[in-house]
Amino acid sequence: MKKVTIIFTTLLFVLLISSCDDSRIFEENKDFESYAWSYENIVKFETELTDSLANNVIVNFRHTHFFGSRNLLLMLHITTPSGKKTTTKINIPLSEPNGMWYADCTGDICDIQYNVPEFKNYTFSETGKYTFELEQEMRESPLKNVMAVGLRIEKASK
């Protein structure tokens, strides 16, 4: 029954995010079957970027209503087609001090998209295959009640 719930919620998440979306260049989400994200599980995404227009890099995060923190600390590692690596520390605010989630929550499932400030209206220096890696940097490992994490690259608004 748990697998059916995971599959259903993942499909619903993908459908909601992807419907009628002309600005999306890349988007992929990866599920955590046990709803736990350990330090060792660095989540990797690869995509081809074919132009040098301004883009936004967005982190997708899905958690249960029982997630135990008001924020999420991540490291975003980017490797360019020529092999240059950069790392950016990200602090995603998840809730108000009173516990109200910033995310869109349906039942016990909450989804948030966080536009990484360092990569808003960002022009990638090269075209070709990029590798993006998300690494959780919280004090807890495994980090519990995490359902999925993802990466989205979209055309920046003019």
C-alpha positions in Angstrom: 0.0 0.0 0.0 2.9 2.4 0.8 4.4 1.9 -2.7 1.0 2.7 -4.3 0.8 5.9 -2.2 4.4 6.9 -3.2 3.7 6.3 -6.9 0.4 8.1 -6.8 1.8 11.2 -5.0 4.8 11.3 -7.3 2.6 11.2 -10.4 0.4 13.9 -9.0 3.4 16.0 -8.1 4.8 15.7 -11.6 1.5 16.4 -13.3 0.9 19.5 -11.1 4.4 20.9 -11.7 4.6 20.1 -15.4 1.1 21.0 -16.8 1.2 23.8 -19.4 4.7 25.0 -18.6 6.5 26.7 -21.5 9.3 28.1 -19.3 10.7 24.8 -18.1 14.0 23.8 -19.6 14.7 20.8 -17.3 12.9 19.3 -14.3 13.5 16.0 -12.5 12.5 14.9 -9.0 13.9 11.9 -7.1 11.9 10.0 -4.5 13.2 8.7 -1.2 11.4 5.4 -0.7 11.9 5.2 3.1 11.1 9.0 3.4 14.7 9.5 4.7 17.6 11.4 3.2 21.1 10.4 4.5 24.3 12.4 4.1 25.7 9.6 1.8 22.8 10.0 -0.7 23.9 12.9 -2.9 21.2 13.4 -5.5 22.5 13.8 -9.0 20.9 15.4 -12.1 22.3 15.8 -15.6 21.0 17.9 -18.4 22.1 19.6 -21.6 21.9 23.4 -21.7 21.9 24.6 -25.2 21.7 28.3 -25.0 23.1 31.2 -23.0 19.9 32.9 -22.1 19.0 33.9 -18.5 17.6 31.1 -16.4 16.4 30.4 -12.9 17.5 27.4 -10.9 14.9 26.0 -8.5 15.0 23.3 -5.9 11.9 21.2 -5.5 11.3 19.7 -2.1 8.5 17.4 -1.0 8.1 16.5 2.7 5.5 15.2 5.0 3.6 17.4 7.4 5.7 15.8 10.2 9.1 17.2 8.9 10.9 18.4 12.0 12.6 21.6 10.9 11.7 25.1 9.8 14.4 25.2 7.2 16.4 23.0 4.9 20.2 23.3 4.5 21.6 22.0 1.2 24.8 22.2 -0.9 24.3 22.6 -4.6 27.3 21.3 -6.6 27.4 22.3 -10.3 29.9 20.8 -12.8 30.1 22.6 -16.2 30.7 20.8 -19.5 34.4 21.8 -19.2 34.7 20.2 -15.7 34.7 23.4 -13.6 33.0 22.7 -10.2 31.2 25.2 -8.0 29.4 24.8 -4.7 26.7 27.0 -3.3 25.2 26.7 0.2 21.4 27.0 0.2 19.1 27.6 3.2 15.5 27.0 2.2 13.0 28.5 4.7 10.1 26.0 5.1 7.8 27.5 7.8 6.7 30.5 9.8 7.8 30.5 13.5 4.3 29.3 14.4 4.8 26.2 12.3 2.7 27.2 9.3 4.3 25.7 6.2 5.3 28.0 3.2 4.7 25.0 1.0 1.6 24.0 -0.7 0.2 21.2 1.5 -2.5 18.7 0.7 -3.2 16.4 3.6 0.2 15.4 5.0 2.2 16.1 1.8 3.9 19.5 1.3 5.6 20.7 -1.9 7.8 23.8 -2.1 9.8 25.3 -5.0 12.7 27.5 -3.9 14.2 29.8 -6.4 17.9 29.8 -5.5 18.8 33.5 -5.2 22.4 33.1 -6.6 20.9 31.5 -9.7 18.0 33.8 -10.4 18.3 35.4 -13.9 21.6 33.4 -14.2 23.4 32.9 -17.5 25.4 29.7 -17.6 28.8 30.3 -19.1 28.9 27.3 -21.3 26.6 25.2 -23.4 26.7 21.4 -23.1 26.2 18.7 -20.4 25.9 20.0 -16.8 25.8 17.9 -13.7 23.9 19.2 -10.6 24.2 17.5 -7.2 22.1 18.2 -4.1 23.5 17.2 -0.8 21.6 17.6 2.5 23.6 19.5 5.2 21.2 19.2 8.2 22.3 18.0 11.6 20.2 14.8 11.3 21.1 11.9 9.1 19.1 10.3 7.8 16.8 13.3 7.5 13.3 11.9 8.2 10.0 12.7 6.5 11.6 13.7 3.2 9.6 12.3 0.3 11.5 13.8 -2.7 13.9 16.4 -3.9 14.3 17.8 -7.4 15.8 20.4 -9.6 14.2 22.7 -12.1 15.8 25.0 -14.6 13.5 27.5 -16.3 13.7 30.5 -18.6 13.9 33.7 -16.5 11.0 36.1 -16.9 11.8 39.2 -18.9 
